[in-house]
């Protein structure tokens, strides 16, 4: 348990230092080595309580904030997993970050975050 907590603390510290970019460069930095593709994904399913709320919103219109939060949390988890993949390679940054989403089954979707791990 202590080693898991130590690893988690180290990862969080590293994540604060990990630079992400949707471009193929990090402003003001030189890429010295390309380490390869990194990825992180998660699959989330909606639940009955959200469906009921969404049904009411569908009648009156407007943002379904519960789904917005679910999607935001899902993207963050995919980013964290991508950063963990980059950390395993010893990366300082991830460039060309992209997101994809796919329907896995009715009511469940995958979000994939991917990019290129690099050393600065």
C-alpha positions as CSV (number, residue, x, y, z in Angstrom):
1,X,0.0,0.0,0.0
2,X,2.8,2.5,0.9
3,X,4.7,1.7,-2.3
4,X,1.4,2.3,-4.3
5,X,0.9,5.6,-2.5
6,X,4.6,6.6,-3.2
7,X,4.2,5.7,-6.9
8,X,1.0,7.8,-7.1
9,X,2.6,10.8,-5.4
10,X,5.6,10.5,-7.8
11,X,3.3,10.2,-10.8
12,X,1.2,13.3,-9.7
13,X,4.4,15.3,-9.3
14,X,5.7,14.1,-12.7
15,X,2.3,14.9,-14.3
16,X,2.6,18.5,-13.1
17,X,5.9,18.7,-15.1
18,X,4.7,16.7,-18.1
19,X,4.1,19.1,-21.0
20,X,1.3,18.3,-23.5
21,X,0.8,19.9,-26.9
22,X,-1.6,19.4,-29.8
23,X,1.2,20.7,-32.1
24,X,4.4,18.9,-33.1
25,X,6.5,21.1,-30.9
26,X,6.8,22.6,-27.4
27,X,7.3,26.4,-27.5
28,X,10.8,27.4,-26.4
29,X,12.0,23.8,-26.1
30,X,14.0,21.5,-28.4
31,X,12.9,17.9,-28.9
32,X,16.0,15.8,-28.6
33,X,14.5,12.3,-28.9
34,X,11.2,10.8,-30.2
35,X,10.3,7.9,-27.9
36,X,7.1,6.7,-29.7
37,X,3.4,6.6,-29.6
38,X,1.7,6.7,-26.2
39,X,-2.0,6.2,-25.4
40,X,-4.5,6.1,-22.7
41,X,-8.1,5.0,-22.9
42,X,-11.1,4.4,-20.8
43,X,-14.7,3.1,-21.4
44,X,-17.5,4.7,-19.6
45,X,-21.2,3.7,-19.4
46,X,-24.0,6.1,-18.6
47,X,-26.3,5.1,-15.8
48,X,-30.1,5.1,-15.2
49,X,-30.1,8.3,-13.0
50,X,-28.3,10.2,-15.8
51,X,-30.7,8.9,-18.4
52,X,-33.7,10.1,-16.4
53,X,-32.2,13.6,-16.0
54,X,-31.3,13.6,-19.7
55,X,-34.8,12.6,-20.7
56,X,-36.2,15.7,-18.9
57,X,-33.5,17.9,-20.5
58,X,-34.5,16.5,-23.8
59,X,-38.0,17.7,-23.3
60,X,-37.1,21.3,-22.3
61,X,-33.7,21.7,-24.0
62,X,-30.4,22.8,-22.6
63,X,-27.1,21.3,-21.5
64,X,-27.1,17.9,-19.8
65,X,-24.5,18.9,-17.2
66,X,-24.3,15.4,-15.8
67,X,-23.2,14.0,-19.2
68,X,-20.8,17.0,-19.7
69,X,-19.1,16.1,-16.3
70,X,-19.0,12.4,-17.2
71,X,-17.3,13.2,-20.5
72,X,-14.8,15.6,-18.9
73,X,-13.9,13.1,-16.2
74,X,-13.5,10.4,-18.8
75,X,-11.2,12.6,-20.9
76,X,-9.1,13.4,-17.8
77,X,-8.7,9.7,-17.0
78,X,-7.6,9.0,-20.6
79,X,-5.0,11.8,-20.4
80,X,-3.7,10.5,-17.1
81,X,-3.3,7.0,-18.6
82,X,-1.5,8.5,-21.6
83,X,0.8,10.4,-19.3
84,X,1.5,7.2,-17.4
85,X,2.4,5.5,-20.7
86,X,4.8,8.4,-21.5
87,X,6.3,8.2,-18.0
88,X,7.2,4.5,-18.5
89,X,9.1,5.6,-21.6
90,X,10.9,8.4,-19.7
91,X,9.3,11.2,-21.7
92,X,9.4,14.9,-20.8
93,X,6.5,15.8,-23.0
94,X,3.8,14.5,-25.3
95,X,3.3,16.3,-28.7
96,X,0.6,15.9,-31.3
97,X,-2.0,15.0,-28.6
98,X,-5.3,13.8,-30.1
99,X,-8.6,12.4,-28.8
100,X,-10.9,9.9,-30.4
101,X,-14.2,8.5,-29.2
102,X,-16.0,5.4,-30.2
103,X,-19.3,3.7,-29.3
104,X,-18.5,0.3,-27.7
105,X,-22.1,-0.7,-27.2
106,X,-25.4,1.1,-26.6
107,X,-24.8,3.4,-23.6
108,X,-21.0,2.9,-23.4
109,X,-18.3,4.8,-25.2
110,X,-14.5,4.7,-25.2
111,X,-12.3,7.8,-25.2
112,X,-8.8,7.4,-26.4
113,X,-6.0,10.0,-25.9
114,X,-2.8,9.5,-27.9
115,X,0.3,11.4,-28.9
116,X,4.0,11.2,-29.4
117,X,6.3,10.9,-26.3
118,X,9.4,13.0,-26.6
119,X,12.5,14.0,-24.6
120,X,13.3,17.7,-24.4
